[in-house]
Amino acid sequence: MGTINQSYMDRPDAIRMARGQTVSLRPGANLGEIYGPGGEVIGHSTNGGIRNPRKVQIPAGEILLRFGVAPSVGNVAAGSWWLDFDNYKKLESYADSHGASVGAAARMLCAVPAEWSSMTLLVQARSLQSLSAFKGEGNPAYATNAVNVQSIVNPRLYSKDPVEQLFIPGLSNPDLRKQALIVRGYRMIPGAEAGFGYAPELQLAR
């Protein structure tokens, strides 16, 4: 028997989004393709996402946590990228040992450049039913700011104990989300705290 979000999990674009590949809603659009010498597609470029996503099933009653943009708890809960409790505790451990905030630990170990999210809200939820998801270690992520400086966030540079993220397709559907999750709490994170200790590599964008 499938999970309540199985139809979203089975869509071809779900695995591409989990891998950090560019996805278009336009039928037939092929974005981020990498071509071989004969013009054949040999891969797709990635930015963030999961390095080697594997399919998992999240059991009912699992504690899930997600960082997002304050103040809308609902908007954050509608996102696809989450952490289970064990991997969230890895962020806390890294933050404690490096004198950084948990938000900064999440940026570095989950590859979330500051240009992508303020990460000023932490939402805790509990799964109400089993959910299908992709899980794995984060890919490197790249973002360019207004003065053409590129941030490079590679989780493997910061810790030998990788944090594994969850990509849960379908939570943007409000009806499915009501059946899937219940928010148990949240914490607003001051902007300065969210970035305290965040140290990406920087270079001029090409």
C-alpha positions in Angstrom: 0.0 0.0 0.0 1.4 3.4 -1.0 1.8 6.4 1.3 -0.4 9.5 1.0 2.2 11.3 -1.0 3.2 8.4 -3.2 1.8 10.0 -6.4 4.1 13.0 -5.8 7.1 10.8 -5.1 6.5 8.9 -8.4 6.6 12.0 -10.5 9.8 12.2 -12.7 10.6 15.7 -11.5 10.6 14.6 -7.8 14.0 12.8 -8.0 15.4 15.7 -10.0 14.4 18.3 -7.4 15.8 16.0 -4.7 19.1 16.0 -6.5 19.2 19.8 -6.8 18.6 19.8 -10.6 16.7 22.5 -12.4 13.0 21.6 -13.0 10.6 23.5 -15.2 6.8 23.4 -15.2 6.9 23.8 -19.0 6.4 20.4 -20.7 9.4 19.3 -22.6 11.8 21.8 -21.1 15.2 20.3 -20.5 17.2 22.6 -18.2 20.6 22.1 -16.8 21.6 19.3 -19.2 25.2 18.4 -19.6 26.1 17.2 -23.1 28.8 14.7 -24.3 31.1 15.1 -27.3 28.4 13.6 -29.6 25.7 15.9 -28.4 24.1 13.2 -26.1 22.9 14.1 -22.6 25.3 12.7 -20.1 24.0 14.3 -17.0 22.3 17.3 -15.4 24.0 20.1 -13.4 23.1 20.3 -9.7 22.9 23.1 -7.2 22.2 22.0 -3.6 19.9 19.1 -3.2 20.9 15.6 -2.2 24.1 13.9 -3.4 22.8 10.4 -3.8 19.2 10.4 -2.8 17.7 7.1 -1.7 14.0 6.3 -1.1 12.8 6.0 2.5 9.5 5.8 4.3 9.0 8.2 7.3 6.9 6.4 9.9 3.9 8.0 11.6 4.9 9.8 14.7 8.3 10.9 13.5 9.6 14.3 14.7 10.6 16.5 11.7 12.2 19.9 11.8 12.6 22.6 9.1 14.2 26.0 8.9 12.5 28.8 6.9 11.6 32.4 6.6 9.7 34.1 9.5 7.0 34.8 10.4 4.8 32.3 8.4 4.7 28.9 10.1 2.4 27.7 7.4 4.7 28.6 4.5 7.6 26.9 6.2 5.6 23.8 6.9 4.6 23.7 3.2 8.2 23.2 2.1 9.7 19.9 1.0 13.1 20.0 2.8 13.2 18.6 6.4 15.4 16.9 9.0 14.5 14.0 11.2 15.4 14.5 14.9 18.6 12.5 14.8 20.1 14.6 12.0 18.8 17.8 13.7 20.8 16.8 16.8 23.9 16.6 14.6 23.4 20.3 13.8 23.2 21.1 17.5 26.3 19.1 18.3 28.2 20.8 15.4 27.1 24.2 16.6 28.1 23.5 20.2 31.6 22.3 19.2 32.3 25.1 16.8 30.8 28.1 18.7 28.2 28.7 16.0 24.4 29.0 15.9 22.3 26.0 15.0 21.1 28.1 12.0 24.7 28.5 10.8 25.3 24.8 11.3 22.2 24.1 9.1 23.5 26.4 6.4 26.9 24.7 6.2 25.9 21.0 6.8 22.7 21.2 4.7 24.2 23.6 2.0 21.8 26.6 2.3 23.5 29.8 1.1 22.3 33.0 2.9 21.0 34.2 -0.5 18.5 31.4 -0.5 16.8 31.8 2.9 17.0 33.9 6.0 16.4 30.8 8.1 14.8 32.9 10.8 12.1 30.4 11.8 12.5 26.8 13.0 9.4 24.6 12.8 8.9 21.3 14.6 6.2 18.9 13.3 5.1 15.4 13.7 4.1 13.0 10.9 0.5 11.9 11.2 0.9 9.1 8.6 3.7 7.3 6.8 5.3 9.5 4.1 7.5 8.7 1.2 10.7 10.8 0.9 14.2 10.9 -0.5 17.1 11.1 2.0 20.8 11.7 1.8 23.8 14.0 2.3 23.7 17.5 0.8 25.3 18.5 -2.5 27.5 21.6 -2.7 25.4 24.8 -3.2 26.3 28.0 -5.0 24.7 31.5 -4.9 25.8 34.8 -6.3 25.0 38.1 -4.5 24.3 41.6 -5.8 28.0 42.5 -6.1 28.9 39.3 -8.1 30.5 37.4 -5.2 29.6 33.7 -5.2 29.1 31.8 -2.0 30.1 28.1 -2.1 28.8 25.8 0.6 30.1 22.3 0.5 29.0 20.2 3.5 31.9 17.8 3.3 34.3 20.7 4.1 32.8 21.2 7.5 32.1 17.8 9.0 33.1 14.2 8.4 29.8 13.1 9.9 27.3 14.0 7.2 23.8 15.4 8.0 21.2 13.7 5.9 18.2 15.7 4.7 14.7 14.6 3.8 13.0 15.7 0.6 9.3 15.1 1.0 7.3 15.7 -2.2 3.7 16.9 -2.0 3.6 19.0 1.1 2.8 22.2 -0.9 -0.7 20.7 -1.3 -2.6 22.0 1.7 -5.1 19.1 1.8 -2.3 16.5 1.8 -0.3 18.5 4.3 -3.2 18.5 6.8 -3.2 14.7 6.6 0.6 14.4 6.7 1.9 16.7 9.4 0.9 18.5 12.6 3.0 21.5 13.7 4.0 20.9 17.4 6.0 24.1 17.9 8.2 26.8 16.4 10.9 29.3 17.3 11.7 32.7 15.8 15.4 33.1 15.2 16.9 36.6 15.1 18.7 37.3 11.9 22.1 37.9 13.5 21.8 34.6 15.4 20.7 32.7 12.2 24.0 33.6 10.6 26.4 33.5 13.5 29.3 31.3 12.5 28.3 30.9 8.9 31.5 30.8 6.9 31.1 29.8 3.2 33.9 30.0 0.7 33.7 33.2 -1.4 34.9 33.9 -4.9 34.1 36.3 -7.7 31.5 34.8 -9.9 32.5 34.1 -13.5 
